[in-house]
Amino acid sequence: MASKEQLRRVAEKCSKHRYTSDDNRLMSSVNPSGYVTKSCENCIHFTKDHKCELDLTDEILVNMAMEMDYDEWK
């Protein structure tokens, strides 16, 4: 399972992220300045089982890891 930080990073890269209308899920993502932080956890595609129903989390994490590896080889 991805960490909260990974879920935030994945959401930033995800073109399918859509904020949920569930106030409880959104309120758990509010940072100290009052801004709602984009995360898989506040996306309509994130299930109660803490998984992406579009199955994008692992794919995006792998792509991010590949980008990091590529940047190290430059």
C-alpha angles and dihedrals in degrees: 000000000000121000122244090256091051090049089054092049092046091051091052089056097040117102091193097058113127122174115245121236089224104116093203093056092046094047091054087060098053113117123212092271091057095252118135107238115222109243139151085246091069096042124109089230094058110099132213086255088063095249135121108250088209089054093231102130098083093040092053092044090053091049091049090051091049090051090052091049091049092050090053091054095052 
